[in-house]
Amino acid sequence: MRRHAPCVLDLVKDRNFKEPALHSFQCNGPGRRVSFFSFASQSPAGPAVDRPHVMSLKTLAIIAVLILPFAGCAGQRTETSSVEQKLPPPPTTLPADGVIDRGLVAEYYGGDGLGYNLALSLRVDGTFSCKWTGCLGDYGNASGVWSRSADRVSFVSREATGMLENYLRGATVVDGGEFPALVLDQERDFYEQHGLSRYSALQRTSRLSN
């Protein structure tokens, strides 16, 4: 998403040192993966060996403070890309039985508040616009046409830039409580495992005029 597995500092104790060593540092989350791995260091007991570099706990704390605020800002679709590979390519035409469902005409939001924030507008004239933003700015924009067929919403992008290029395919309409919510194809597995949340679905923020 999957959305927001916590960042982990993996500390190991090297028998030749008194301080714990930084073995790995990894953040996994929606569209982001930041990792640091161990590298060779000079052991007091002998020549250089493949052993984690020694860092004090104070140094580790500084690294965490500096890195964590930006761990979700990369906006990289590292994790999502593996899901996208299993999906069909984005459609080039809308379904023949597709209609404009006025009940879905609204503005939607889904994301983590960091590097993955999608704002989607479905309009009554059958057009849509979508923007992906993060803590480093705009990551991409898309616009095109949409329609609903059964519980499926299809998107055909006419223009798309950045992270949204070839991204929007379709969404499943699910029960969002007071209003319907949209689960993008990329988030279907996560939604089935964890249920409705702002990480798994686009939820209505305001209704557009019909």
N, CA and C atoms as a LAMMPS dump frame, in Angstrom:
ITEM: TIMESTEP
0
ITEM: NUMBER OF ATOMS
630
ITEM: BOX BOUNDS ff ff ff
-5.0000000000000000e+02 5.0000000000000000e+02
-5.0000000000000000e+02 5.0000000000000000e+02
-5.0000000000000000e+02 5.0000000000000000e+02
ITEM: ATOMS id mol type element x y z
1 1 1 N 0.845 -0.495 0
2 1 2 C 0 0 0
3 1 3 C 0.691 0.405 0
4 2 1 N 0.283 -3.575 3.739
5 2 2 C 1.143 -3.138 2.657
6 2 3 C 1.385 -1.649 2.909
7 3 1 N 0.366 -0.829 3.194
8 3 2 C 0.554 0.603 3.36
9 3 3 C 1.291 0.845 4.659
10 4 1 N 2.349 1.215 4.708
11 4 2 C 2.989 1.692 5.918
12 4 3 C 3.468 0.633 6.874
13 5 1 N 4.191 -0.344 6.381
14 5 2 C 4.929 -1.166 7.317
15 5 3 C 5.956 -0.269 7.962
16 6 1 N 6.206 -0.406 9.269
17 6 2 C 7.113 0.532 9.935
18 6 3 C 8.542 0.383 9.449
19 7 1 N 9.285 1.475 9.562
20 7 2 C 10.708 1.41 9.247
21 7 3 C 11.41 0.617 10.339
22 8 1 N 12.407 -0.138 9.935
23 8 2 C 13.07 -1.028 10.879
24 8 3 C 14.567 -0.765 10.887
25 9 1 N 15.123 -0.596 12.067
26 9 2 C 16.561 -0.548 12.25
27 9 3 C 16.997 -1.909 12.784
28 10 1 N 17.825 -2.604 12.024
29 10 2 C 18.258 -3.935 12.422
30 10 3 C 19.659 -3.827 13.018
31 11 1 N 19.77 -3.982 14.334
32 11 2 C 21.054 -3.861 15.017
33 11 3 C 21.61 -5.241 15.328
34 12 1 N 22.893 -5.418 15.082
35 12 2 C 23.544 -6.683 15.417
36 12 3 C 24.765 -6.383 16.287
37 13 1 N 25.166 -7.354 17.048
38 13 2 C 26.323 -7.195 17.935
39 13 3 C 27.523 -7.897 17.311
40 14 1 N 28.532 -7.147 16.95
41 14 2 C 29.741 -7.734 16.4
42 14 3 C 30.643 -8.141 17.566
43 15 1 N 31.121 -9.353 17.555
44 15 2 C 31.884 -9.866 18.702
45 15 3 C 33.184 -9.102 18.922
46 16 1 N 33.674 -8.365 17.901
47 16 2 C 34.926 -7.628 18.048
48 16 3 C 34.722 -6.171 18.462
49 17 1 N 33.46 -5.792 18.65
50 17 2 C 33.181 -4.413 19.023
51 17 3 C 32.243 -4.376 20.215
52 18 1 N 32.312 -3.31 20.956
53 18 2 C 31.437 -3.137 22.108
54 18 3 C 30.101 -2.51 21.714
55 19 1 N 30.114 -1.764 20.614
56 19 2 C 28.905 -1.055 20.2
57 19 3 C 28.095 -1.932 19.249
58 20 1 N 26.772 -1.806 19.277
59 20 2 C 25.978 -2.49 18.258
60 20 3 C 26.248 -1.863 16.898
61 21 1 N 26.143 -2.643 15.844
62 21 2 C 26.421 -2.159 14.498
63 21 3 C 25.142 -2.077 13.685
64 22 1 N 25.125 -1.13 12.758
65 22 2 C 23.978 -0.983 11.886
66 22 3 C 24.064 -2.029 10.792
67 23 1 N 23.164 -2.999 10.829
68 23 2 C 23.172 -4.056 9.834
69 23 3 C 22.301 -3.69 8.643
70 24 1 N 21.117 -3.202 8.919
71 24 2 C 20.271 -2.739 7.816
72 24 3 C 19.231 -1.772 8.335
73 25 1 N 18.795 -0.931 7.436
74 25 2 C 17.745 0.046 7.743
75 25 3 C 16.803 0.02 6.559
76 26 1 N 15.545 -0.283 6.804
77 26 2 C 14.636 -0.429 5.672
78 26 3 C 13.276 0.137 5.977
79 27 1 N 12.74 0.875 5.037
80 27 2 C 11.38 1.383 5.113
81 27 3 C 10.605 0.803 3.951
82 28 1 N 9.509 0.139 4.254
83 28 2 C 8.646 -0.362 3.191
84 28 3 C 7.296 0.297 3.327
85 29 1 N 6.741 0.723 2.262
86 29 2 C 5.432 1.337 2.309
87 29 3 C 4.913 1.558 0.918
88 30 1 N 3.78 2.217 0.804
89 30 2 C 3.174 2.398 -0.491
90 30 3 C 4.048 3.21 -1.421
91 31 1 N 4.555 2.563 -2.426
92 31 2 C 5.35 3.282 -3.401
93 31 3 C 6.677 3.742 -2.897
94 32 1 N 7.2 3.15 -1.815
95 32 2 C 8.504 3.601 -1.354
96 32 3 C 9.28 2.439 -0.761
97 33 1 N 10.56 2.474 -0.937
98 33 2 C 11.436 1.483 -0.345
99 33 3 C 12.795 2.128 -0.181
100 34 1 N 13.22 2.311 1.046
101 34 2 C 14.506 2.924 1.337
102 34 3 C 15.316 1.934 2.147
103 35 1 N 16.496 1.582 1.678
104 35 2 C 17.266 0.554 2.361
105 35 3 C 18.733 0.957 2.466
106 36 1 N 19.332 0.564 3.573
107 36 2 C 20.764 0.696 3.77
108 36 3 C 21.272 -0.667 4.228
109 37 1 N 22.366 -1.116 3.665
110 37 2 C 22.878 -2.428 4.005
111 37 3 C 24.304 -2.312 4.543
112 38 1 N 24.748 -3.369 5.183
113 38 2 C 26.069 -3.372 5.793
114 38 3 C 27.15 -3.39 4.722
115 39 1 N 28.369 -2.984 5.138
116 39 2 C 29.491 -3.035 4.22
117 39 3 C 30.736 -3.367 5.021
118 40 1 N 31.842 -3.643 4.315
119 40 2 C 33.052 -4.132 4.979
120 40 3 C 33.639 -3.079 5.906
121 41 1 N 34.246 -3.528 7.004
122 41 2 C 34.91 -2.613 7.922
123 41 3 C 36.168 -3.288 8.456
124 42 1 N 37.052 -2.505 9.014
125 42 2 C 38.307 -3.022 9.526
126 42 3 C 38.119 -3.524 10.949
127 43 1 N 38.337 -4.767 11.165
128 43 2 C 38.213 -5.341 12.495
129 43 3 C 39.51 -5.159 13.266
130 44 1 N 39.422 -4.818 14.56
131 44 2 C 40.635 -4.676 15.366
132 44 3 C 41.413 -5.981 15.447
133 45 1 N 40.75 -7.098 15.239
134 45 2 C 41.408 -8.386 15.419
135 45 3 C 42.074 -8.891 14.154
136 46 1 N 41.928 -8.186 13.026
137 46 2 C 42.522 -8.711 11.812
138 46 3 C 42.211 -7.837 10.62
139 47 1 N 42.416 -8.387 9.405
140 47 2 C 42.186 -7.621 8.187
141 47 3 C 40.713 -7.343 7.965
142 48 1 N 40.45 -6.568 6.923
143 48 2 C 39.077 -6.201 6.621
144 48 3 C 38.25 -7.436 6.285
145 49 1 N 37.054 -7.488 6.84
146 49 2 C 36.143 -8.602 6.578
147 49 3 C 34.775 -8.02 6.267
148 50 1 N 33.905 -8.873 5.741
149 50 2 C 32.551 -8.408 5.435
150 50 3 C 31.767 -8.36 6.727
151 51 1 N 31.799 -7.187 7.382
152 51 2 C 31.183 -7.034 8.688
153 51 3 C 30.489 -5.68 8.728
154 52 1 N 29.344 -5.571 9.375
155 52 2 C 28.641 -4.288 9.422
156 52 3 C 29.513 -3.175 9.963
157 53 1 N 29.352 -2.009 9.372
158 53 2 C 30.085 -0.84 9.846
159 53 3 C 29.579 -0.447 11.232
160 54 1 N 30.501 -0.123 12.108
161 54 2 C 30.135 0.175 13.484
162 54 3 C 29.66 1.617 13.615
163 55 1 N 28.502 1.782 14.227
164 55 2 C 27.98 3.108 14.498
165 55 3 C 27.442 3.137 15.916
166 56 1 N 27.632 4.23 16.572
167 56 2 C 27.114 4.354 17.926
168 56 3 C 25.607 4.53 17.886
169 57 1 N 24.973 4.285 19.008
170 57 2 C 23.527 4.464 19.088
171 57 3 C 23.145 5.907 18.818
172 58 1 N 24.004 6.837 19.24
173 58 2 C 23.74 8.246 18.974
174 58 3 C 23.723 8.516 17.474
175 59 1 N 24.697 7.912 16.758
176 59 2 C 24.749 8.081 15.312
177 59 3 C 23.522 7.495 14.652
178 60 1 N 23.085 6.323 15.137
179 60 2 C 21.888 5.689 14.581
180 60 3 C 20.667 6.57 14.777
181 61 1 N 20.584 7.193 15.944
182 61 2 C 19.446 8.063 16.22
183 61 3 C 19.434 9.257 15.271
184 62 1 N 20.607 9.817 15
185 62 2 C 20.705 10.948 14.082
186 62 3 C 20.266 10.539 12.686
187 63 1 N 20.72 9.343 12.254
188 63 2 C 20.339 8.846 10.927
189 63 3 C 18.833 8.705 10.835
190 64 1 N 18.232 8.134 11.88
191 64 2 C 16.783 7.922 11.873
192 64 3 C 16.04 9.25 11.778
193 65 1 N 16.504 10.246 12.541
194 65 2 C 15.847 11.551 12.538
195 65 3 C 15.944 12.206 11.161
196 66 1 N 17.092 12.035 10.494
197 66 2 C 17.295 12.668 9.2
198 66 3 C 16.576 11.952 8.068
199 67 1 N 16.504 10.618 8.148
200 67 2 C 15.984 9.835 7.04
201 67 3 C 14.486 9.628 7.1
202 68 1 N 13.958 9.331 8.279
203 68 2 C 12.545 8.95 8.384
204 68 3 C 11.577 9.973 7.825
205 69 1 N 11.778 11.288 8.054
206 69 2 C 10.805 12.24 7.504
207 69 3 C 10.708 12.191 5.986
208 70 1 N 11.777 11.711 5.313
209 70 2 C 11.789 11.696 3.857
210 70 3 C 11.571 10.309 3.287
211 71 1 N 11.412 9.31 4.14
212 71 2 C 11.291 7.933 3.658
213 71 3 C 10.062 7.75 2.794
214 72 1 N 8.999 8.49 3.074
215 72 2 C 7.783 8.349 2.288
216 72 3 C 7.647 9.371 1.189
217 73 1 N 8.687 10.171 0.943
218 73 2 C 8.564 11.278 0.001
219 73 3 C 9.067 10.937 -1.394
220 74 1 N 9.663 9.768 -1.539
221 74 2 C 10.297 9.462 -2.814
222 74 3 C 9.3 9.384 -3.949
223 75 1 N 8.074 8.94 -3.641
224 75 2 C 7.068 8.855 -4.678
225 75 3 C 7.357 7.783 -5.696
226 76 1 N 8.235 6.825 -5.385
227 76 2 C 8.578 5.779 -6.316
228 76 3 C 7.565 4.662 -6.234
229 77 1 N 7.16 4.121 -7.397
230 77 2 C 6.185 3.062 -7.421
231 77 3 C 6.905 1.718 -7.359
232 78 1 N 7.882 1.574 -6.451
233 78 2 C 8.666 0.349 -6.367
234 78 3 C 7.783 -0.84 -6.077
235 79 1 N 6.978 -0.738 -5.039
236 79 2 C 6.168 -1.863 -4.635
237 79 3 C 4.974 -2.045 -5.554
238 80 1 N 4.357 -0.942 -5.938
239 80 2 C 3.191 -1.02 -6.788
240 80 3 C 3.534 -1.592 -8.154
241 81 1 N 4.733 -1.341 -8.637
242 81 2 C 5.107 -1.791 -9.962
243 81 3 C 4.965 -3.296 -10.11
244 82 1 N 5.308 -4.056 -9.073
245 82 2 C 5.186 -5.509 -9.145
246 82 3 C 3.729 -5.919 -9.28
247 83 1 N 2.822 -5.143 -8.692
248 83 2 C 1.392 -5.407 -8.829
249 83 3 C 0.93 -5.045 -10.232
250 84 1 N 1.408 -3.921 -10.735
251 84 2 C 0.998 -3.46 -12.058
252 84 3 C 1.385 -4.446 -13.147
253 85 1 N 2.489 -5.153 -12.951
254 85 2 C 2.938 -6.108 -13.954
255 85 3 C 1.928 -7.229 -14.149
256 86 1 N 1.105 -7.491 -13.139
257 86 2 C 0.112 -8.549 -13.229
258 86 3 C -1.218 -8.056 -13.791
259 87 1 N -1.351 -6.751 -13.969
260 87 2 C -2.597 -6.166 -14.452
261 87 3 C -2.566 -6.008 -15.971
262 88 1 N -3.742 -6.014 -16.589
263 88 2 C -3.78 -5.715 -18.023
264 88 3 C -3.375 -4.274 -18.261
265 89 1 N -2.964 -3.945 -19.485
266 89 2 C -2.566 -2.558 -19.77
267 89 3 C -3.748 -1.617 -19.62
268 90 1 N -3.494 -0.33 -19.425
269 90 2 C -4.585 0.638 -19.311
270 90 3 C -5.482 0.59 -20.546
271 91 1 N -6.813 0.689 -20.36
272 91 2 C -7.725 0.631 -21.505
273 91 3 C -7.593 1.868 -22.4
274 92 1 N -7.917 1.678 -23.654
275 92 2 C -7.896 2.794 -24.603
276 92 3 C -9.308 3.232 -24.978
277 93 1 N -10.303 2.416 -24.623
278 93 2 C -11.707 2.764 -24.87
279 93 3 C -12.537 2.379 -23.654
280 94 1 N -13.641 3.062 -23.459
281 94 2 C -14.55 2.743 -22.364
282 94 3 C -15.456 1.57 -22.753
283 95 1 N -15.968 0.816 -21.76
284 95 2 C -16.89 -0.288 -22.066
285 95 3 C -18.126 0.212 -22.802
286 96 1 N -18.638 -0.624 -23.696
287 96 2 C -19.802 -0.229 -24.491
288 96 3 C -21.025 0.014 -23.625
289 97 1 N -21.124 -0.713 -22.499
290 97 2 C -22.291 -0.557 -21.619
291 97 3 C -22.031 0.414 -20.477
292 98 1 N -20.959 1.165 -20.559
293 98 2 C -20.628 2.1 -19.493
294 98 3 C -21.563 3.299 -19.461
295 99 1 N -21.861 3.768 -18.269
296 99 2 C -22.728 4.942 -18.087
297 99 3 C -22.061 5.897 -17.099
298 100 1 N -22.545 7.13 -17.092
299 100 2 C -22.074 8.099 -16.109
300 100 3 C -22.993 8.002 -14.895
301 101 1 N -22.485 7.453 -13.83
302 101 2 C -23.259 7.301 -12.6
303 101 3 C -23.156 8.607 -11.808
304 102 1 N -24.258 9.348 -11.76
305 102 2 C -24.235 10.632 -11.063
306 102 3 C -23.956 10.464 -9.563
307 103 1 N -24.233 9.279 -9.04
308 103 2 C -23.949 9.037 -7.629
309 103 3 C -22.469 8.979 -7.317
310 104 1 N -21.657 8.83 -8.365
311 104 2 C -20.203 8.791 -8.168
312 104 3 C -19.534 10.12 -8.491
313 105 1 N -20.295 11.06 -9.001
314 105 2 C -19.724 12.368 -9.351
315 105 3 C -19.322 13.083 -8.063
316 106 1 N -18.014 13.187 -7.86
317 106 2 C -17.502 13.74 -6.6
318 106 3 C -15.994 13.873 -6.679
319 107 1 N -15.426 14.388 -5.608
320 107 2 C -13.976 14.44 -5.458
321 107 3 C -13.569 13.386 -4.429
322 108 1 N -12.458 12.718 -4.693
323 108 2 C -12.003 11.611 -3.86
324 108 3 C -10.539 11.812 -3.475
325 109 1 N -10.206 11.189 -2.346
326 109 2 C -8.803 11.221 -1.889
327 109 3 C -8.42 9.87 -1.304
328 110 1 N -7.175 9.49 -1.544
329 110 2 C -6.598 8.309 -0.9
330 110 3 C -5.104 8.494 -0.788
331 111 1 N -4.507 7.996 0.289
332 111 2 C -3.058 8.112 0.409
333 111 3 C -2.58 8.073 1.838
334 112 1 N -1.283 8.317 1.974
335 112 2 C -0.634 8.204 3.283
336 112 3 C -0.263 9.541 3.895
337 113 1 N -0.531 10.632 3.186
338 113 2 C -0.164 11.945 3.712
339 113 3 C 1.296 12.276 3.521
340 114 1 N 2.051 11.367 2.885
341 114 2 C 3.471 11.61 2.637
342 114 3 C 3.736 11.59 1.134
343 115 1 N 4.291 10.5 0.63
344 115 2 C 4.653 10.445 -0.782
345 115 3 C 3.574 9.915 -1.691
346 116 1 N 2.46 9.427 -1.121
347 116 2 C 1.386 8.849 -1.931
348 116 3 C 0.081 9.525 -1.577
349 117 1 N -0.331 10.487 -2.395
350 117 2 C -1.579 11.204 -2.187
351 117 3 C -2.259 11.389 -3.533
352 118 1 N -3.388 10.707 -3.727
353 118 2 C -4.127 10.813 -4.974
354 118 3 C -5.407 11.613 -4.748
355 119 1 N -5.62 12.621 -5.566
356 119 2 C -6.85 13.402 -5.554
357 119 3 C -7.525 13.202 -6.895
358 120 1 N -8.728 12.631 -6.877
359 120 2 C -9.442 12.281 -8.095
360 120 3 C -10.768 13.035 -8.165
361 121 1 N -11.065 13.6 -9.319
362 121 2 C -12.344 14.264 -9.55
363 121 3 C -13.071 13.545 -10.674
364 122 1 N -14.299 13.053 -10.405
365 122 2 C -15.158 12.463 -11.43
366 122 3 C -16.268 13.463 -11.73
367 123 1 N -16.374 13.876 -12.968
368 123 2 C -17.322 14.921 -13.335
369 123 3 C -18.517 14.344 -14.091
370 124 1 N -19.61 15.081 -14.049
371 124 2 C -20.863 14.628 -14.653
372 124 3 C -20.786 14.587 -16.176
373 125 1 N -19.859 15.311 -16.781
374 125 2 C -19.73 15.283 -18.239
375 125 3 C -18.901 14.089 -18.712
376 126 1 N -18.54 13.204 -17.778
377 126 2 C -17.802 12.008 -18.152
378 126 3 C -16.296 12.175 -18.196
379 127 1 N -15.798 13.306 -17.72
380 127 2 C -14.351 13.509 -17.676
381 127 3 C -13.855 13.352 -16.241
382 128 1 N -12.569 13.118 -16.108
383 128 2 C -11.956 13.021 -14.79
384 128 3 C -10.607 13.72 -14.812
385 129 1 N -10.137 14.07 -13.638
386 129 2 C -8.771 14.56 -13.469
387 129 3 C -8.215 13.961 -12.191
388 130 1 N -6.929 13.711 -12.199
389 130 2 C -6.287 13.093 -11.04
390 130 3 C -4.918 13.722 -10.842
391 131 1 N -4.557 13.922 -9.59
392 131 2 C -3.242 14.483 -9.266
393 131 3 C -2.602 13.652 -8.163
394 132 1 N -1.323 13.351 -8.359
395 132 2 C -0.525 12.636 -7.355
396 132 3 C 0.446 13.647 -6.763
397 133 1 N 0.349 13.886 -5.459
398 133 2 C 1.238 14.817 -4.783
399 133 3 C 1.918 14.136 -3.609
400 134 1 N 3.011 14.743 -3.161
401 134 2 C 3.741 14.242 -2.007
402 134 3 C 4.474 15.374 -1.338
403 135 1 N 5.281 15.046 -0.346
404 135 2 C 5.952 16.093 0.413
405 135 3 C 7.075 16.759 -0.372
406 136 1 N 7.364 16.27 -1.57
407 136 2 C 8.346 16.945 -2.415
408 136 3 C 7.686 17.675 -3.577
409 137 1 N 6.34 17.714 -3.579
410 137 2 C 5.649 18.446 -4.633
411 137 3 C 4.722 17.578 -5.46
412 138 1 N 4.533 17.97 -6.722
413 138 2 C 3.668 17.232 -7.644
414 138 3 C 4.441 16.088 -8.281
415 139 1 N 3.818 14.904 -8.283
416 139 2 C 4.458 13.729 -8.878
417 139 3 C 3.839 13.337 -10.209
418 140 1 N 2.647 13.836 -10.504
419 140 2 C 2.042 13.513 -11.781
420 140 3 C 0.598 13.97 -11.86
421 141 1 N 0.117 14.099 -13.099
422 141 2 C -1.263 14.487 -13.354
423 141 3 C -1.824 13.621 -14.473
424 142 1 N -3.138 13.4 -14.424
425 142 2 C -3.798 12.647 -15.483
426 142 3 C -5.199 13.204 -15.681
427 143 1 N -5.687 13.107 -16.907
428 143 2 C -7.05 13.517 -17.221
429 143 3 C -7.551 12.678 -18.369
430 144 1 N -8.863 12.524 -18.431
431 144 2 C -9.439 11.71 -19.486
432 144 3 C -10.922 11.542 -19.275
433 145 1 N -11.439 10.356 -19.617
434 145 2 C -12.872 10.078 -19.511
435 145 3 C -13.082 8.841 -18.635
436 146 1 N -14.287 8.741 -18.077
437 146 2 C -14.608 7.634 -17.2
438 146 3 C -16.055 7.198 -17.409
439 147 1 N -16.347 5.977 -16.979
440 147 2 C -17.727 5.493 -16.976
441 147 3 C -17.812 4.314 -16.017
442 148 1 N -19.069 3.975 -15.658
443 148 2 C -19.297 2.847 -14.753
444 148 3 C -20.044 1.735 -15.478
445 149 1 N -19.609 0.509 -15.245
446 149 2 C -20.279 -0.676 -15.756
447 149 3 C -20.352 -1.684 -14.619
448 150 1 N -21.57 -1.974 -14.131
449 150 2 C -21.751 -2.821 -12.944
450 150 3 C -21.003 -2.178 -11.774
451 151 1 N -20.105 -2.934 -11.12
452 151 2 C -19.375 -2.369 -9.978
453 151 3 C -17.997 -1.864 -10.376
454 152 1 N -17.785 -1.678 -11.67
455 152 2 C -16.486 -1.259 -12.16
456 152 3 C -16.528 0.152 -12.722
457 153 1 N -15.506 0.928 -12.387
458 153 2 C -15.29 2.234 -12.993
459 153 3 C -14.057 2.124 -13.875
460 154 1 N -14.197 2.515 -15.127
461 154 2 C -13.072 2.461 -16.07
462 154 3 C -12.557 3.864 -16.337
463 155 1 N -11.243 3.968 -16.466
464 155 2 C -10.593 5.236 -16.784
465 155 3 C -9.849 5.096 -18.11
466 156 1 N -10.008 6.068 -18.97
467 156 2 C -9.195 6.155 -20.184
468 156 3 C -8.486 7.499 -20.145
469 157 1 N -7.203 7.466 -19.907
470 157 2 C -6.432 8.703 -19.799
471 157 3 C -6.126 9.263 -21.185
472 158 1 N -6.4 10.548 -21.365
473 158 2 C -6.048 11.248 -22.599
474 158 3 C -4.699 11.934 -22.448
475 159 1 N -4.422 12.387 -21.241
476 159 2 C -3.13 12.983 -20.922
477 159 3 C -2.687 12.454 -19.566
478 160 1 N -1.423 12.144 -19.434
479 160 2 C -0.893 11.654 -18.16
480 160 3 C 0.6 11.958 -18.093
481 161 1 N 1.043 12.411 -16.932
482 161 2 C 2.454 12.752 -16.748
483 161 3 C 2.986 12.119 -15.476
484 162 1 N 4.302 12.02 -15.399
485 162 2 C 4.975 11.572 -14.183
486 162 3 C 4.511 10.208 -13.703
487 163 1 N 4.237 10.112 -12.404
488 163 2 C 3.872 8.845 -11.791
489 163 3 C 2.524 8.321 -12.265
490 164 1 N 1.696 9.172 -12.839
491 164 2 C 0.371 8.748 -13.293
492 164 3 C 0.356 8.297 -14.751
493 165 1 N 1.494 8.31 -15.389
494 165 2 C 1.556 7.814 -16.757
495 165 3 C 1.332 6.3 -16.755
496 166 1 N 0.327 5.85 -17.477
497 166 2 C -0.041 4.422 -17.554
498 166 3 C -0.414 3.835 -16.19
499 167 1 N -0.893 4.671 -15.285
500 167 2 C -1.207 4.192 -13.936
501 167 3 C -2.687 3.854 -13.766
502 168 1 N -3.571 4.778 -14.139
503 168 2 C -4.999 4.568 -13.923
504 168 3 C -5.56 3.578 -14.941
505 169 1 N -6.171 2.519 -14.424
506 169 2 C -6.8 1.514 -15.267
507 169 3 C -8.287 1.439 -14.967
508 170 1 N -8.59 1.107 -13.722
509 170 2 C -9.972 1.001 -13.311
510 170 3 C -10.057 0.915 -11.807
511 171 1 N -11.295 0.884 -11.311
512 171 2 C -11.525 0.792 -9.875
513 171 3 C -12.81 0.022 -9.636
514 172 1 N -12.885 -0.566 -8.462
515 172 2 C -14.086 -1.278 -8.049
516 172 3 C -14.852 -0.411 -7.062
517 173 1 N -16.151 -0.277 -7.283
518 173 2 C -16.999 0.499 -6.379
519 173 3 C -17.339 -0.38 -5.176
520 174 1 N -17.008 0.1 -3.981
521 174 2 C -17.256 -0.658 -2.751
522 174 3 C -18.051 0.204 -1.774
523 175 1 N -18.564 -0.444 -0.746
524 175 2 C -19.305 0.262 0.295
525 175 3 C -18.341 1.092 1.126
526 176 1 N -18.517 2.396 1.074
527 176 2 C -17.654 3.286 1.834
528 176 3 C -18.34 3.899 3.038
529 177 1 N -19.475 3.29 3.432
530 177 2 C -20.224 3.854 4.552
531 177 3 C -21.304 4.778 4.025
532 178 1 N -21.155 6.054 4.298
533 178 2 C -22.151 7.018 3.836
534 178 3 C -22.15 7.155 2.317
535 179 1 N -20.96 7.062 1.708
536 179 2 C -20.83 7.209 0.261
537 179 3 C -20.003 6.064 -0.3
538 180 1 N -20.181 5.756 -1.587
539 180 2 C -19.346 4.723 -2.206
540 180 3 C -17.868 5.133 -2.199
541 181 1 N -17.007 4.145 -2.195
542 181 2 C -15.569 4.375 -2.29
543 181 3 C -15.043 3.618 -3.508
544 182 1 N -13.864 4.013 -3.975
545 182 2 C -13.272 3.42 -5.165
546 182 3 C -11.957 2.744 -4.813
547 183 1 N -11.866 1.448 -5.113
548 183 2 C -10.633 0.707 -4.885
549 183 3 C -9.929 0.531 -6.223
550 184 1 N -8.817 1.208 -6.395
551 184 2 C -8.06 1.083 -7.63
552 184 3 C -7.581 -0.344 -7.817
553 185 1 N -7.408 -0.74 -9.063
554 185 2 C -6.977 -2.111 -9.343
555 185 3 C -5.688 -2.463 -8.612
556 186 1 N -4.774 -1.494 -8.497
557 186 2 C -3.493 -1.747 -7.83
558 186 3 C -3.66 -2.032 -6.344
559 187 1 N -4.791 -1.588 -5.773
560 187 2 C -4.99 -1.718 -4.336
561 187 3 C -5.976 -2.822 -3.967
562 188 1 N -6.42 -3.596 -4.949
563 188 2 C -7.463 -4.589 -4.691
564 188 3 C -7.027 -5.624 -3.651
565 189 1 N -5.849 -6.169 -3.793
566 189 2 C -5.373 -7.19 -2.847
567 189 3 C -5.263 -6.619 -1.44
568 190 1 N -4.745 -5.396 -1.347
569 190 2 C -4.597 -4.788 -0.026
570 190 3 C -5.959 -4.544 0.604
571 191 1 N -6.917 -4.116 -0.195
572 191 2 C -8.269 -3.877 0.321
573 191 3 C -8.891 -5.188 0.823
574 192 1 N -8.73 -6.259 0.077
575 192 2 C -9.308 -7.538 0.485
576 192 3 C -8.689 -8.06 1.773
577 193 1 N -7.421 -7.737 2.005
578 193 2 C -6.739 -8.204 3.208
579 193 3 C -7.025 -7.323 4.419
580 194 1 N -7.128 -6.011 4.209
581 194 2 C -7.179 -5.081 5.339
582 194 3 C -8.454 -4.252 5.418
583 195 1 N -9.306 -4.349 4.415
584 195 2 C -10.556 -3.609 4.468
585 195 3 C -10.417 -2.158 4.056
586 196 1 N -11.475 -1.424 4.284
587 196 2 C -11.548 -0.027 3.846
588 196 3 C -10.689 0.887 4.707
589 197 1 N -9.901 1.713 4.059
590 197 2 C -9.115 2.743 4.73
591 197 3 C -8.686 3.74 3.672
592 198 1 N -8.093 4.829 4.102
593 198 2 C -7.618 5.815 3.133
594 198 3 C -6.417 5.295 2.359
595 199 1 N -5.814 4.2 2.854
596 199 2 C -4.694 3.593 2.142
597 199 3 C -5.166 2.654 1.047
598 200 1 N -6.316 2.029 1.243
599 200 2 C -6.772 1.007 0.312
600 200 3 C -7.8 1.51 -0.693
601 201 1 N -8.397 2.676 -0.445
602 201 2 C -9.477 3.151 -1.317
603 201 3 C -9.491 4.664 -1.414
604 202 1 N -10.02 5.143 -2.522
605 202 2 C -10.272 6.564 -2.694
606 202 3 C -11.646 6.857 -2.101
607 203 1 N -11.695 7.763 -1.147
608 203 2 C -12.952 8.067 -0.463
609 203 3 C -13.374 9.508 -0.742
610 204 1 N -14.684 9.703 -0.781
611 204 2 C -15.22 10.998 -1.162
612 204 3 C -14.863 12.078 -0.151
613 205 1 N -14.448 13.226 -0.691
614 205 2 C -14.163 14.385 0.162
615 205 3 C -15.208 15.471 -0.025
616 206 1 N -15.77 15.569 -1.22
617 206 2 C -16.839 16.536 -1.475
618 206 3 C -17.585 16.131 -2.733
619 207 1 N -18.826 16.517 -2.816
620 207 2 C -19.667 16.192 -3.958
621 207 3 C -19.612 17.32 -4.971
622 208 1 N -19.448 16.961 -6.256
623 208 2 C -19.441 17.96 -7.307
624 208 3 C -20.865 18.205 -7.787
625 209 1 N -21.106 19.387 -8.299
626 209 2 C -22.438 19.742 -8.774
627 209 3 C -22.824 18.91 -9.98
628 210 1 N -24.048 18.399 -9.971
629 210 2 C -24.569 17.652 -11.122
630 210 3 C -25.12 18.602 -12.173
